[in-house]
Amino acid sequence: MKRTLLITLACAVLLGSVTGTALLLWRGDTSIAVSDNADDVLTSVPNEEEASPVPEKITSFFPIKYTFPELTFRYETFHDPLNGNVLPYRLSLPIGYDPAKKYPVLLLLHGLGAVGTDNEEPLSNFNVLFNRNGDLVAEAVVVCPQSFGWWDLDRDQPGDQKGPLGSVLHLLDEIEKTYSCDANRIYVTGISMGGYGTWNLLQDYGDRFAAGMPVCGGGDTAKAKALTDIPIKIYHSVDDGTVSYSNSQMMFDVIQAVGGEKVEMIRLKGLGHGAWSYAYADRDGLSWLFSQHKTQNPDGHYTFRPFFTVRDQQGNLLLSERDIISHYATSYSENEERVQTTEWLLTETSQERLNQAIKATPGCSFTAYWLSDKAFSFTIKNPLRRGHLSLVCDFQEELQELHNHLDDQTGLQRYLDYKNNCFKLIEPS
C-alpha cells in the first residue's frame, strides 16, 4: 500500500527560510514544483477570521529541559578467540538496566571514514540518532564496534567468519551471554560501508536479527530470497555521488520480485551521501524498528512513539507533534490593546479528538508533555474551527522555546532538512 505525501501549510512556513531556488517534491518518476519564490508562502498563513474566535488560556508552564536522555557509553575491547581479531567497541546499557528484564539490542555499523582503533569516531556517525531519538535508543543495549577494514564477514573462504564482521557476530554472542538481551529483538543499522555491512549480516545471518535499517549501502541481489521474510527499511538519497542510489533500489526491487513484502524504501533527495541525517532523525522509522519481533508481530505493526503529546486529565492522548501542521504568532484586539497569541494548525483527526473531549467536559484542562515531563497546562472552552487552536498566556518566551524545539525536531522528521533545501521523498511498498 502506498502512502500519500501531503503538502501542508507547515511545508510552506518552513520554506520561508529558503530563497531563490525552486523546490521539488518527488514521488516515483514524478516531480511537483512547489515554489520558486519564497514570498509565495506568506499568502498561505490563514487570516485572523479563520482562526479560533476566542483564544484559549495557558494556565501554567513547568520548568523542564527539552532534551533526550543522554546515553553513557563504555569503552570496551573484544578479543575474538575464534579468529584472533581485536575489535574496539562502545557499549551502552539501558537506563535503569535491570538484569531481571530482557532488553532489545541495537548494533551500529560505522562508515569507512571511521575505520581504525581510536574507539571514538564510529560513535560520532550516529550523533543524529542519539540527539533526535535518544529516548528510544536508551531502552536498548547499544553496541558500536570499530572495524580495522571493510565490513567483511569472511577472509579466507566463505563462511569462515574471519573478517571484522564475523567478529561482530562473535561479539554479539558475548553480549547476549553477558547481559540480559532479548534474542527476538536484535536490530542492525549502518551507514555507507556500514550499510553494506548491514546487508551482509541480513542476507547471510538474517535469522539473528528482528529487523534491519541499511542506510546508503548495497547488498547482493543474488541473495535476495534470503531477505524476503526480514523487515527491512532502506534509506538512500537519489543524488548520492559516493554510493550509488541504484544499489539500494536494486535490492528493493529484487526482494519484492522474489516475494518479499516486508521491505520498504525511503527515497530521499538533496542529501547526497548523507541520508543518515534523515534516517536517524526519522521518529517514525525508529518507532517501527523497535517494534519488530522475530516471533511476534508478523505483520510488522507498530505505533508511532511521540516525544510531544497533549493529554486530557485521564491521560488519554489527544495529539502529538505529528498533529501540529504549523504554528505561527498573531494577535487580536481587546480593550484597544493587542494581545499576542500563538496559533496551532492541527490535523483533522486531532481536531476531532479535542472537540470530543471539549464536548464531554467543557472548560476541562489539558496538559502538554515533552516525553514524560509536563510542559504546560491549558483549558479549552470553545470547539476548534478549521483545525485552529489559539493559545494566549503570560509565558510567551517559554512557549517560543517549546516551539523552537518542536521545529528543530519535526522540521527534520516530517519534511526532511529544509535548511539544506530538500524534502522528504517517500514511496513505500
Phi and psi in degrees as a GROMACS rama.xvg file:
@    title "Ramachandran Plot"
@    xaxis  label "Phi"
@    yaxis  label "Psi"
@TYPE xy
-94.9688  140.146  LYS-2
-82.8475  152.047  ARG-3
-97.0453  129.025  THR-4
-87.5953  119.422  LEU-5
-102.587  121.702  LEU-6
-85.9837  115.571  ILE-7
-114.693  174.125  THR-8
-57.6288  -35.2287  LEU-9
-58.5563  -38.9929  ALA-10
-58.4263  -44.7677  CYS-11
-63.9972  -41.8596  ALA-12
-62.8007  -43.369  VAL-13
-65.4771  -31.4671  LEU-14
-65.8477  -15.1072  LEU-15
-60.1473  -21.16  GLY-16
-91.5394  -1.27148  SER-17
-106.8  130.422  VAL-18
-127.694  146.479  THR-19
78.2945  -2.28488  GLY-20
-126.392  132.879  THR-21
-70.4224  133.067  ALA-22
-106.821  146.014  LEU-23
-125.083  140.923  LEU-24
-100.429  135.388  LEU-25
-114.102  142.259  TRP-26
-148.595  110.319  ARG-27
63.387  -125.855  GLY-28
-98.7754  12.4472  ASP-29
-110.131  134.297  THR-30
-117.521  143  SER-31
-122.245  116.337  ILE-32
-69.4781  129.597  ALA-33
-91.8834  -55.6883  VAL-34
-169.616  148.578  SER-35
-117.924  17.9062  ASP-36
-139.832  113.16  ASN-37
-61.7624  -24.908  ALA-38
-68.0773  -20.8711  ASP-39
-57.4915  -32.2241  ASP-40
-70.2508  -20.2177  VAL-41
-65.4293  -29.4989  LEU-42
-77.2682  -8.05974  THR-43
-87.2616  -13.2512  SER-44
-75.4782  123.201  VAL-45
-58.6509  146.559  PRO-46
-82.0449  175.874  ASN-47
-63.7356  -32.5986  GLU-48
-67.6372  -26.1458  GLU-49
-81.248  -17.4183  GLU-50
-79.9129  175.188  ALA-51
-59.5181  134.204  SER-52
-66.3107  -31.9028  PRO-53
-125.347  118.371  VAL-54
-63.612  147.04  PRO-55
-95.0471  153.836  GLU-56
-98.0219  125.642  LYS-57
-82.2964  120.44  ILE-58
-91.3975  -26.2974  THR-59
-159.327  146.548  SER-60
-117.711  143.212  PHE-61
-113.407  135.776  PHE-62
-71.0761  114.115  PRO-63
-138.439  167.159  ILE-64
-105.081  126.151  LYS-65
-85.8534  70.2828  TYR-66
-134.254  170.076  THR-67
-105.768  159.5  PHE-68
-54.8512  138.568  PRO-69
-91.2533  122.172  GLU-70
-80.1299  144.834  LEU-71
-107.48  115.934  THR-72
-104.431  127.875  PHE-73
-82.6344  154.485  ARG-74
-94.676  120.046  TYR-75
-132.352  162.715  GLU-76
-135.457  131.821  THR-77
-107.44  121.247  PHE-78
-100.793  107.035  HIS-79
-74.5286  113.335  ASP-80
-73.2447  -13.6325  PRO-81
-89.9161  -23.8216  LEU-82
-139.886  -1.41597  ASN-83
82.9964  -1.63331  GLY-84
-68.258  151.422  ASN-85
-120.532  122.077  VAL-86
-121.468  114.284  LEU-87
-67.985  148.047  PRO-88
-154.626  158.719  TYR-89
-109.656  144.802  ARG-90
-135.247  131.452  LEU-91
-126.052  128.968  SER-92
-94.3792  153.975  LEU-93
-57.2849  145.526  PRO-94
-61.2076  129.08  ILE-95
73.9072  29.322  GLY-96
-48.6062  129.822  TYR-97
-127.975  113.152  ASP-98
-57.0543  -18.2009  PRO-99
-78.4526  -11.6946  ALA-100
-105.472  161.073  LYS-101
-105.214  134.633  LYS-102
-122.23  147.846  TYR-103
-68.4101  160.133  PRO-104
-120.405  131.337  VAL-105
-116.409  117.02  LEU-106
-99.4536  125.045  LEU-107
-111.764  124.259  LEU-108
-112.012  120.067  LEU-109
-77.5159  172.441  HIS-110
-88.7121  177.995  GLY-111
-59.9381  -35.9546  LEU-112
-66.2288  -12.7306  GLY-113
-102.25  7.48855  ALA-114
-61.2998  137.909  VAL-115
154.376  -151.975  GLY-116
-135.779  8.12213  THR-117
-73.4836  -20.7907  ASP-118
58.9526  29.1456  ASN-119
-122.787  -52.3981  GLU-120
-61.0036  -39.5031  GLU-121
-55.0211  -42.4323  PRO-122
-65.131  -31.3897  LEU-123
-66.3256  -20.3731  SER-124
-63.2281  -16.6212  ASN-125
-119.825  22.1224  PHE-126
-58.5863  -38.9592  ASN-127
-60.4869  -40.6713  VAL-128
-60.3709  -45.6576  LEU-129
-71.8534  -38.2859  PHE-130
-74.5189  -29.298  ASN-131
-103.087  -26.9841  ARG-132
-136.175  33.2663  ASN-133
-60.2373  -29.9486  GLY-134
-68.362  -33.9173  ASP-135
-74.0227  -43.6684  LEU-136
-65.4701  -31.7337  VAL-137
-65.8756  -10.1286  ALA-138
-89.6137  -1.74184  GLU-139
-117.699  160.211  ALA-140
-79.8005  117.478  VAL-141
-107.924  127.314  VAL-142
-123.332  125.147  VAL-143
-130.342  92.1453  CYS-144
-81.9647  161.348  PRO-145
-116.311  125.505  GLN-146
-87.7855  153.631  SER-147
-96.5437  3.06128  PHE-148
-171.871  -160.041  GLY-149
-60.376  149.323  TRP-150
-74.4656  70.0605  TRP-151
-89.6364  142.787  ASP-152
-78.1562  -43.2986  LEU-153
-119.732  164.983  ASP-154
-124.055  -56.013  ARG-155
-94.5926  -35.9356  ASP-156
-155.2  155.53  GLN-157
-56.423  131.126  PRO-158
89.7418  0.178292  GLY-159
-80.4892  -11.7892  ASP-160
52.3353  38.9954  GLN-161
-97.8701  -5.14147  LYS-162
-80.007  172.171  GLY-163
-60.0333  -32.8555  PRO-164
-73.3174  -29.3514  LEU-165
-62.6598  -39.3291  GLY-166
-68.0833  -29.5587  SER-167
-63.0425  -40.2242  VAL-168
-60.5525  -41.4179  LEU-169
-69.3921  -34.8822  HIS-170
-63.2852  -41.4208  LEU-171
-60.4272  -40.0778  LEU-172
-57.8764  -43.4424  ASP-173
-65.5648  -41.377  GLU-174
-62.8888  -42.6248  ILE-175
-66.2994  -32.6558  GLU-176
-73.9044  -31.9267  LYS-177
-87.8745  -35.2824  THR-178
-120.06  166.023  TYR-179
-84.4974  89.1797  SER-180
-109.404  147.301  CYS-181
-92.051  106.73  ASP-182
-63.5756  -16.3543  ALA-183
-89.4534  -1.46573  ASN-184
-134.942  59.1905  ARG-185
-105.267  125.035  ILE-186
-120.895  149.71  TYR-187
-132.802  138.215  VAL-188
-147.523  153.669  THR-189
-164.286  160.893  GLY-190
-114.267  140.455  ILE-191
55.7049  -114.575  SER-192
-56.2984  -36.0326  MET-193
-68.559  -25.8387  GLY-194
-67.1793  -40.6035  GLY-195
-62.2191  -43.2368  TYR-196
-61.5131  -37.6807  GLY-197
-61.0174  -47.0369  THR-198
-60.6734  -42.4652  TRP-199
-57.7954  -45.1547  ASN-200
-66.7279  -43.0167  LEU-201
-66.5479  -40.5011  LEU-202
-80.397  -24.0705  GLN-203
-104.75  -27.3643  ASP-204
-136.925  43.6826  TYR-205
-62.3758  -22.7977  GLY-206
-68.5043  -12.5657  ASP-207
-83.4924  -16.8878  ARG-208
-119.801  142.751  PHE-209
-82.8271  -26.6888  ALA-210
-169.909  161.874  ALA-211
-139.497  153.116  GLY-212
-135.871  81.2638  MET-213
-77.8532  132.948  PRO-214
-117.977  121.965  VAL-215
41.3288  54.3102  CYS-216
-124.036  -148.459  GLY-217
-170.189  153.563  GLY-218
-129.812  -167.271  GLY-219
-103.185  109.159  ASP-220
-63.1156  -23.5521  THR-221
-67.2012  -16.3358  ALA-222
-106.322  16.5973  LYS-223
-60.6516  -32.9824  ALA-224
-59.498  -31.1855  LYS-225
-74.3651  -7.86737  ALA-226
-106.202  0.363606  LEU-227
-66.5677  -24.8145  THR-228
-110.721  16.2331  ASP-229
-108.016  125.585  ILE-230
-64.2403  122.05  PRO-231
-135.464  130.763  ILE-232
-119.328  118.191  LYS-233
-103.061  136.298  ILE-234
-122.759  131.999  TYR-235
-160.85  142.483  HIS-236
-94.9174  133.781  SER-237
-65.9078  -18.2739  VAL-238
-103.3  25.9859  ASP-239
-70.7807  117.15  ASP-240
-95.0651  -0.383365  GLY-241
-103.449  -52.816  THR-242
-117.446  115.886  VAL-243
-59.2967  134.345  SER-244
-56.6237  -28.9206  TYR-245
-61.9198  -25.214  SER-246
-60.9867  -45.115  ASN-247
-72.1632  -40.2815  SER-248
-60.7776  -41.5033  GLN-249
-64.6543  -41.5171  MET-250
-62.4883  -44.3142  MET-251
-59.6265  -47.905  PHE-252
-64.4343  -44.5001  ASP-253
-70.8972  -39.1534  VAL-254
-60.3361  -43.0993  ILE-255
-65.0848  -38.9601  GLN-256
-64.3384  -29.5246  ALA-257
-97.4494  13.8907  VAL-258
106.014  4.88313  GLY-259
-72.9624  127.075  GLY-260
-119.251  6.29767  GLU-261
-111.948  13.3971  LYS-262
-103.787  139.019  VAL-263
-132.317  141.423  GLU-264
-114.165  121.212  MET-265
-103.117  103.099  ILE-266
-89.5199  128.501  ARG-267
-118.335  160.121  LEU-268
-141.013  136.337  LYS-269
101.689  -2.15372  GLY-270
-101.384  -9.2454  LEU-271
56.8716  -135.728  GLY-272
-90.8141  61.711  HIS-273
-152.45  34.087  GLY-274
-61.0769  -20.8445  ALA-275
-65.9064  -22.6746  TRP-276
-66.0357  -23.7535  SER-277
-93.2377  -45.9324  TYR-278
-55.3163  -44.0655  ALA-279
-88.5243  -3.70842  TYR-280
-96.5584  -7.90786  ALA-281
-77.014  95.3577  ASP-282
-59.8872  -36.588  ARG-283
-64.027  -43.2267  ASP-284
-63.931  -40.625  GLY-285
-72.5417  -33.2125  LEU-286
-61.0314  -42.0126  SER-287
-62.2453  -49.7427  TRP-288
-56.1386  -50.9902  LEU-289
-75.8109  -0.974899  PHE-290
-96.1892  -9.71551  SER-291
-77.4943  145.703  GLN-292
-146.217  139.341  HIS-293
-68.0079  -34.8617  LYS-294
-114.238  -19.0787  THR-295
-110.504  168.87  GLN-296
52.8449  54.4084  ASN-297
-62.4856  -23.3139  PRO-298
-88.2456  -2.53046  ASP-299
73.6502  21.6177  GLY-300
-63.3625  147.759  HIS-301
-153.789  161.105  TYR-302
-115.53  128.816  THR-303
-59.1434  134.133  PHE-304
-108.64  99.5629  ARG-305
-75.9831  157.52  PRO-306
-101.345  -17.1522  PHE-307
-124.978  128.479  PHE-308
-138.87  155.842  THR-309
-121.511  127.379  VAL-310
-129.228  155.601  ARG-311
-84.1535  -175.75  ASP-312
-67.437  -19.0603  GLN-313
-90.894  -0.125653  GLN-314
87.8577  5.80472  GLY-315
-71.305  134.892  ASN-316
-74.1593  124.652  LEU-317
-108.402  -36.9131  LEU-318
-158.634  159.719  LEU-319
-131.841  -175.245  SER-320
-59.4909  -27.1632  GLU-321
-72.0175  -16.1271  ARG-322
-90.0385  -11.1346  ASP-323
-91.3257  97.5916  ILE-324
-67.4241  -40.9068  ILE-325
-160.451  166.701  SER-326
-144.898  152.086  HIS-327
-160.551  156.494  TYR-328
-88.9758  142.81  ALA-329
-150.551  -169.551  THR-330
-155.883  165.546  SER-331
-143.175  164.985  TYR-332
-94.5526  135.788  SER-333
-146.423  116.523  GLU-334
53.4965  44.877  ASN-335
64.5807  18.652  GLU-336
-121.357  149.469  GLU-337
-90.9426  127.395  ARG-338
-107.753  123.675  VAL-339
-77.3103  134.493  GLN-340
-133.381  166.375  THR-341
-118.624  130.423  THR-342
-104.872  131.318  GLU-343
-107.699  128.949  TRP-344
-97.952  116.782  LEU-345
-107.023  159.688  LEU-346
-67.4096  159.491  THR-347
-62.8147  -40.4857  GLU-348
-67.6834  -39.2347  THR-349
-70.2127  -33.282  SER-350
-62.2459  -42.2612  GLN-351
-62.6685  -42.1165  GLU-352
-63.8571  -43.6387  ARG-353
-63.3933  -44.0173  LEU-354
-64.5916  -36.5295  ASN-355
-63.8745  -40.9622  GLN-356
-66.605  -38.5162  ALA-357
-65.5476  -41.4985  ILE-358
-64.3985  -38.277  LYS-359
-70.2223  -38.0848  ALA-360
-141.126  84.5877  THR-361
-57.4122  136.492  PRO-362
75.9954  13.3338  GLY-363
-72.9697  163.656  CYS-364
-97.5591  143.456  SER-365
-125.209  153.675  PHE-366
-127.568  133.868  THR-367
-96.8337  138.837  ALA-368
-123.968  142.889  TYR-369
-106.694  109.933  TRP-370
56.0483  -119.026  LEU-371
-102.574  1.92616  SER-372
-91.9955  136.948  ASP-373
-67.9309  132.814  LYS-374
-100.796  -52.5234  ALA-375
-161.675  163.076  PHE-376
-120.697  150.669  SER-377
-153.805  161.295  PHE-378
-113.282  152.825  THR-379
-128.966  122.567  ILE-380
-105.758  -25.439  LYS-381
-114.071  137.998  ASN-382
-58.6826  145.569  PRO-383
-74.6842  146.647  LEU-384
-122.06  135.404  ARG-385
53.4775  29.7386  ARG-386
78.6593  10.5978  GLY-387
-98.9218  130.769  HIS-388
-118.915  117.782  LEU-389
-102.126  126.281  SER-390
-119.815  132.326  LEU-391
-129.421  141.283  VAL-392
-164.309  175.262  CYS-393
-95.2713  16.531  ASP-394
-121.137  46.1383  PHE-395
-60.7057  -39.4802  GLN-396
-64.9899  -42.4336  GLU-397
-64.9925  -39.9382  GLU-398
-65.8815  -39.021  LEU-399
-64.6855  -37.8959  GLN-400
-62.3334  -42.8435  GLU-401
-59.2674  -46.3924  LEU-402
-62.9427  -36.9972  HIS-403
-60.8446  -40.7475  ASN-404
-72.1328  -36.345  HIS-405
-63.3047  -42.8533  LEU-406
-61.3265  -43.0103  ASP-407
-61.1822  -37.0082  ASP-408
-82.4511  -56.6617  GLN-409
-75.2705  -22.7425  THR-410
-58.6971  -36.9299  GLY-411
-82.4504  -44.0849  LEU-412
-71.1325  -34.103  GLN-413
-100.801  -30.0869  ARG-414
-129.771  15.1834  TYR-415
68.6816  -159.2  LEU-416
-94.638  93.1242  ASP-417
-66.5183  -22.744  TYR-418
-66.2268  -27.1831  LYS-419
-99.4201  16.2329  ASN-420
62.7563  50.9139  ASN-421
-153.3  163.498  CYS-422
-124.846  161.726  PHE-423
-66.3324  139.962  LYS-424
-127.849  119.876  LEU-425
-133.789  135.283  ILE-426
-149.828  75.5637  GLU-427
-70.6157  163.673  PRO-428
